[in-house]
Amino acid sequence: MQLDEIDRRILRELQRDAGQSLEQIARAVGSSKTPVWNRIRKMREAGVVGKQTVLLDAEALGLEACFFVLIRTAEHESGWQNAFLEAVRARPEVLEAHRLAGDIDYILKVRVPNARAYDTFYQALIAQVKVHEVTALLSMEEIKATTELPV
């Protein structure tokens, strides 16, 4: 889909706060409600705009520890990979999982209440799938976190 400047402004507004009314978005982008609604509908249909959700404060919910888990595996066949992906996708503590190029095969972003809860997560993961090496890095401070893409 080809996006023009008004589409981009609408997307910035939606990313900033998707709970805004259509009237507020239209005012912010310098348009009226019906054209803005039509643009949003077209961007949804094209897959540019996905589901709407709410961002929660992890620390306010008692999830104070954020670990980045680096995983190396000696296994590279599809059976192992499917089991690993299934295990990772089933764990609610895993906020993100990425397959990497380079020396590390996977990186996980894991949010838990504390180090003991991380160990429980770790023990459950390695009970489900065999991994060669795991390194857990505790984030001491979140400097920047955003879901807003540069549009």
C-alpha positions as CSV (number, residue, x, y, z in Angstrom):
1,M,0.0,0.0,0.0
2,Q,1.3,3.4,-0.9
3,L,1.1,5.8,2.1
4,D,0.8,9.5,1.8
5,E,1.6,12.1,4.5
6,I,-1.9,12.1,5.9
7,D,-1.8,8.3,6.2
8,R,1.5,8.6,8.0
9,R,0.1,11.3,10.4
10,I,-2.9,9.0,11.1
11,L,-0.5,6.1,11.9
12,R,1.6,8.3,14.2
13,E,-1.6,9.3,16.1
14,L,-2.8,5.7,16.3
15,Q,0.6,4.6,17.7
16,R,0.6,7.4,20.1
17,D,-2.8,6.5,21.5
18,A,-5.2,4.2,19.7
19,G,-7.8,4.9,22.3
20,Q,-8.4,8.4,20.9
21,S,-11.7,9.1,19.3
22,L,-12.0,9.4,15.5
23,E,-12.7,13.1,16.0
24,Q,-9.5,13.6,18.0
25,I,-7.4,11.8,15.3
26,A,-9.1,13.8,12.5
27,R,-8.4,17.1,14.3
28,A,-4.8,16.1,14.9
29,V,-4.1,15.3,11.3
30,G,-6.1,18.2,9.8
31,S,-8.9,16.3,8.3
32,S,-12.5,15.3,9.0
33,K,-13.8,12.1,10.5
34,T,-15.2,10.2,7.4
35,P,-12.0,10.5,5.3
36,V,-9.9,9.5,8.3
37,W,-12.1,6.5,9.0
38,N,-11.9,5.4,5.3
39,R,-8.1,5.7,5.4
40,I,-7.9,3.7,8.6
41,R,-10.2,1.0,7.2
42,K,-8.1,0.8,4.0
43,M,-4.9,0.5,6.1
44,R,-6.5,-2.3,8.2
45,E,-7.5,-4.1,5.0
46,A,-4.0,-3.8,3.6
47,G,-2.5,-5.2,6.8
48,V,-0.7,-1.9,7.7
49,V,-2.8,-1.6,10.9
50,G,-3.2,-4.7,13.0
51,K,-5.1,-5.4,16.2
52,Q,-5.5,-2.8,18.9
53,T,-4.3,-3.5,22.3
54,V,-3.4,-1.9,25.6
55,L,0.1,-1.4,27.0
56,L,0.5,-2.4,30.7
57,D,3.2,-1.3,33.1
58,A,5.2,-4.4,33.9
59,E,6.7,-3.0,37.2
60,A,3.2,-2.0,38.4
61,L,2.2,-5.6,37.9
62,G,5.1,-6.9,39.9
63,L,7.2,-8.0,36.9
64,E,10.3,-6.1,37.9
65,A,13.0,-8.2,36.3
66,C,13.7,-8.1,32.6
67,F,16.1,-10.7,31.3
68,F,17.6,-11.0,27.8
69,V,18.3,-14.7,27.3
70,L,20.9,-15.7,24.7
71,I,20.5,-19.2,23.5
72,R,23.0,-21.3,21.5
73,T,21.9,-24.7,20.2
74,A,23.8,-27.6,18.7
75,E,20.5,-28.8,17.2
76,H,19.4,-27.3,13.9
77,E,16.9,-29.9,12.5
78,S,13.2,-28.9,12.1
79,G,12.0,-31.2,14.8
80,W,14.1,-29.5,17.5
81,Q,13.2,-26.1,16.1
82,N,9.5,-26.8,16.2
83,A,9.7,-28.1,19.8
84,F,11.7,-25.0,20.8
85,L,9.3,-22.6,19.1
86,E,6.3,-24.3,20.7
87,A,8.0,-24.1,24.1
88,V,8.8,-20.4,23.7
89,R,5.4,-19.4,22.3
90,A,3.7,-21.2,25.2
91,R,5.5,-19.3,27.9
92,P,3.8,-16.0,28.9
93,E,7.0,-14.7,30.4
94,V,8.5,-14.5,26.9
95,L,7.6,-11.1,25.5
96,E,9.8,-11.4,22.4
97,A,11.8,-14.1,20.7
98,H,14.1,-13.7,17.7
99,R,16.2,-16.1,15.7
100,L,19.6,-14.5,15.0
101,A,22.4,-14.5,12.5
102,G,25.8,-14.9,14.1
103,D,27.2,-16.8,17.2
104,I,23.9,-16.7,19.1
105,D,21.0,-18.6,17.7
106,Y,18.1,-17.0,19.6
107,I,17.4,-14.1,21.9
108,L,14.4,-14.0,24.2
109,K,13.1,-11.0,26.2
110,V,11.7,-12.5,29.4
111,R,9.7,-10.5,32.1
112,V,9.4,-12.0,35.5
113,P,9.0,-10.8,39.1
114,N,12.5,-11.7,40.2
115,A,15.6,-13.9,39.7
116,R,13.9,-16.9,41.4
117,A,11.0,-16.7,38.9
118,Y,13.6,-16.5,36.1
119,D,15.2,-19.7,37.3
120,T,11.7,-21.4,37.4
121,F,11.3,-20.3,33.7
122,Y,14.8,-21.5,32.8
123,Q,14.3,-24.9,34.4
124,A,10.9,-25.4,32.6
125,L,12.4,-24.4,29.3
126,I,15.4,-26.7,29.5
127,A,13.1,-29.5,30.6
128,Q,11.2,-29.1,27.4
129,V,14.0,-28.6,24.9
130,K,17.7,-29.4,24.8
131,V,19.9,-26.3,24.5
132,H,23.7,-26.1,24.2
133,E,24.3,-22.9,26.0
134,V,22.2,-20.2,27.8
135,T,23.3,-16.8,28.9
136,A,20.9,-14.6,30.9
137,L,21.5,-10.9,31.0
138,L,19.5,-8.9,33.6
139,S,18.5,-5.4,32.4
140,M,19.5,-2.9,35.1
141,E,17.6,0.0,33.6
142,E,15.2,0.3,30.7
143,I,16.5,3.4,28.8
144,K,14.0,3.3,25.9
145,A,11.1,1.1,25.1
146,T,8.5,1.9,22.5
147,T,6.1,0.1,20.2
148,E,5.9,3.1,17.8
149,L,7.5,2.5,14.4
150,P,9.0,5.5,12.6
151,V,6.4,6.3,9.9
